Amino acid sequence: FVRALSTMRFTEANKLDGVCSLLRSSEPEHFHVTRSPEMTDHEYEKKKQSSLWLVCNRQCSYPLGRAMLTLGSIPPMIYAESLRIPSISMSGTILPANSLVVLDQAASAKLETWPSFH
C-alpha cells in the first residue's frame, strides 16, 4: 500500500522500497550461527534458539516502524479505512544451509504477550 502511494510522491527514488523491505516482519529472517567442533548437538540447538530469539525480539519492533511509515506516507482521509496488519514471523533461516528454525512455544509466547497487551 505504501509503495503504491510512494511512487506518486517519489517517482525516481526507491528508498521507500528499501525501507519497506527492511520492515517486513511476515517473512523469516536470515541469520548465521557458527558451530564450534567441540559443541554438542544439544548446545548447538540451544544456540540456534537463543540467536533466533534475539532476531524475533528485534522483529517485534518492526510494526511500530511500519506504522510510522504507513501513517506518515498516506493522506489523512485514508485513515478512516482499516489497514491490514501483517503477521510477525517467529521463524528464521540459518545461512548458508537455508534451514528453517521455528522459535519454541515458550519463548514465542513471551514475545507475543507484549504486542497483544498494547
LUMZA-769235 format. One record per residue (C-alpha): residue number from 1; x, y, z. Coordinates in Angstrom, 2 decimals. Last residue first. Example, Ala and Ser with C-alpha at 12.3 -4.5 7.8 and 13.67 -1.06 7.14 Angstrom:
! LUMZA-769235
@k: 2 px: 13.67 py: -1.06 pz: 7.14;
@k: 1 px: 12.30 py: -4.50 pz: 7.80;
END
This chain:
! LUMZA-769235
@k: 118 px: -0.77 py: -2.98 pz: 23.76;
@k: 117 px: -1.33 py: -6.31 pz: 25.51;
@k: 116 px: -1.09 py: -8.27 pz: 22.22;
@k: 115 px: 2.28 py: -6.66 pz: 21.49;
@k: 114 px: 3.66 py: -7.58 pz: 24.97;
@k: 113 px: 2.31 py: -11.12 pz: 25.10;
@k: 112 px: 3.72 py: -12.26 pz: 21.75;
@k: 111 px: 7.38 py: -12.33 pz: 22.78;
@k: 110 px: 6.79 py: -14.45 pz: 25.88;
@k: 109 px: 4.55 py: -16.87 pz: 23.95;
@k: 108 px: 7.28 py: -17.35 pz: 21.33;
@k: 107 px: 9.83 py: -18.20 pz: 24.02;
@k: 106 px: 7.56 py: -20.90 pz: 25.47;
@k: 105 px: 6.47 py: -22.24 pz: 22.05;
@k: 104 px: 9.93 py: -22.80 pz: 20.59;
@k: 103 px: 11.09 py: -20.48 pz: 17.80;
@k: 102 px: 10.97 py: -22.14 pz: 14.39;
@k: 101 px: 14.20 py: -22.89 pz: 12.51;
@k: 100 px: 14.28 py: -23.13 pz: 8.70;
@k: 99 px: 17.45 py: -24.49 pz: 7.11;
@k: 98 px: 18.92 py: -22.33 pz: 4.35;
@k: 97 px: 22.33 py: -24.06 pz: 4.73;
@k: 96 px: 24.28 py: -20.79 pz: 4.36;
@k: 95 px: 22.52 py: -19.36 pz: 6.36;
@k: 94 px: 20.04 py: -20.19 pz: 9.10;
@k: 93 px: 16.51 py: -19.22 pz: 8.14;
@k: 92 px: 14.30 py: -17.79 pz: 10.83;
@k: 91 px: 10.96 py: -18.34 pz: 12.46;
@k: 90 px: 8.57 py: -16.36 pz: 14.65;
@k: 89 px: 7.06 py: -14.49 pz: 11.72;
@k: 88 px: 5.05 py: -11.44 pz: 12.73;
@k: 87 px: 1.70 py: -11.15 pz: 10.97;
@k: 86 px: 0.71 py: -8.30 pz: 8.73;
@k: 85 px: -1.81 py: -5.70 pz: 9.97;
@k: 84 px: -4.28 py: -4.72 pz: 7.25;
@k: 83 px: -5.42 py: -1.11 pz: 7.47;
@k: 82 px: -8.96 py: -0.12 pz: 8.36;
@k: 81 px: -10.25 py: 2.85 pz: 6.43;
@k: 80 px: -10.78 py: 6.14 pz: 8.29;
@k: 79 px: -7.05 py: 6.92 pz: 7.98;
@k: 78 px: -7.48 py: 7.26 pz: 4.18;
@k: 77 px: -8.51 py: 10.94 pz: 4.54;
@k: 76 px: -5.18 py: 11.75 pz: 6.19;
@k: 75 px: -3.12 py: 11.03 pz: 3.03;
@k: 74 px: -0.69 py: 8.12 pz: 3.31;
@k: 73 px: 3.04 py: 8.34 pz: 3.94;
@k: 72 px: 3.35 py: 9.25 pz: 7.62;
@k: 71 px: 0.69 py: 6.75 pz: 8.68;
@k: 70 px: 2.42 py: 3.98 pz: 6.73;
@k: 69 px: 6.00 py: 4.78 pz: 7.75;
@k: 68 px: 5.11 py: 5.30 pz: 11.40;
@k: 67 px: 3.06 py: 2.09 pz: 11.39;
@k: 66 px: 5.93 py: 0.15 pz: 9.75;
@k: 65 px: 8.32 py: 1.45 pz: 12.39;
@k: 64 px: 5.99 py: 0.31 pz: 15.17;
@k: 63 px: 5.32 py: -3.00 pz: 13.40;
@k: 62 px: 9.09 py: -3.67 pz: 13.13;
@k: 61 px: 9.73 py: -3.77 pz: 16.89;
@k: 60 px: 8.71 py: -7.43 pz: 17.18;
@k: 59 px: 11.40 py: -8.28 pz: 14.61;
@k: 58 px: 14.12 py: -7.33 pz: 17.08;
@k: 57 px: 12.75 py: -9.85 pz: 19.56;
@k: 56 px: 12.44 py: -12.38 pz: 16.74;
@k: 55 px: 16.13 py: -11.98 pz: 15.85;
@k: 54 px: 17.19 py: -12.21 pz: 19.50;
@k: 53 px: 15.03 py: -15.32 pz: 20.00;
@k: 52 px: 16.53 py: -16.84 pz: 16.84;
@k: 51 px: 20.01 py: -16.46 pz: 18.29;
@k: 50 px: 18.89 py: -18.11 pz: 21.53;
@k: 49 px: 17.17 py: -20.92 pz: 19.63;
@k: 48 px: 20.21 py: -21.58 pz: 17.43;
@k: 47 px: 22.50 py: -21.60 pz: 20.47;
@k: 46 px: 20.23 py: -24.11 pz: 22.22;
@k: 45 px: 20.24 py: -26.31 pz: 19.11;
@k: 44 px: 24.06 py: -26.14 pz: 19.03;
@k: 43 px: 24.30 py: -26.97 pz: 22.71;
@k: 42 px: 22.08 py: -30.03 pz: 22.21;
@k: 41 px: 24.06 py: -31.16 pz: 19.18;
@k: 40 px: 27.32 py: -30.95 pz: 21.12;
@k: 39 px: 29.88 py: -28.19 pz: 20.56;
@k: 38 px: 33.55 py: -29.28 pz: 20.40;
@k: 37 px: 33.85 py: -28.51 pz: 16.68;
@k: 36 px: 32.49 py: -24.95 pz: 17.02;
@k: 35 px: 29.20 py: -24.15 pz: 15.37;
@k: 34 px: 28.56 py: -20.71 pz: 13.95;
@k: 33 px: 25.01 py: -19.43 pz: 13.73;
@k: 32 px: 24.13 py: -17.02 pz: 10.93;
@k: 31 px: 20.85 py: -15.20 pz: 10.35;
@k: 30 px: 18.10 py: -14.82 pz: 7.77;
@k: 29 px: 14.70 py: -13.55 pz: 8.90;
@k: 28 px: 11.50 py: -15.46 pz: 8.16;
@k: 27 px: 8.80 py: -13.46 pz: 6.33;
@k: 26 px: 5.88 py: -11.58 pz: 7.88;
@k: 25 px: 8.07 py: -8.95 pz: 9.53;
@k: 24 px: 8.81 py: -6.75 pz: 6.53;
@k: 23 px: 10.33 py: -3.57 pz: 7.94;
@k: 22 px: 13.58 py: -3.81 pz: 5.96;
@k: 21 px: 11.67 py: -4.48 pz: 2.70;
@k: 20 px: 9.50 py: -1.41 pz: 3.26;
@k: 19 px: 12.57 py: 0.74 pz: 3.98;
@k: 18 px: 14.23 py: -0.42 pz: 0.77;
@k: 17 px: 11.11 py: 0.28 pz: -1.28;
@k: 16 px: 10.91 py: 3.68 pz: 0.42;
@k: 15 px: 14.38 py: 4.50 pz: -0.87;
@k: 14 px: 13.49 py: 3.77 pz: -4.48;
@k: 13 px: 13.76 py: 7.40 pz: -5.58;
@k: 12 px: 12.68 py: 8.43 pz: -9.07;
@k: 11 px: 8.91 py: 8.89 pz: -8.75;
@k: 10 px: 8.82 py: 9.99 pz: -5.12;
@k: 9 px: 5.25 py: 11.18 pz: -4.45;
@k: 8 px: 3.29 py: 9.02 pz: -6.87;
@k: 7 px: 5.64 py: 6.08 pz: -6.40;
@k: 6 px: 5.21 py: 6.46 pz: -2.65;
@k: 5 px: 1.46 py: 5.86 pz: -2.83;
@k: 4 px: 1.82 py: 2.47 pz: -4.50;
@k: 3 px: 4.73 py: 1.51 pz: -2.24;
@k: 2 px: 2.78 py: 2.42 pz: 0.89;
@k: 1 px: 0.00 py: 0.00 pz: 0.00;
END
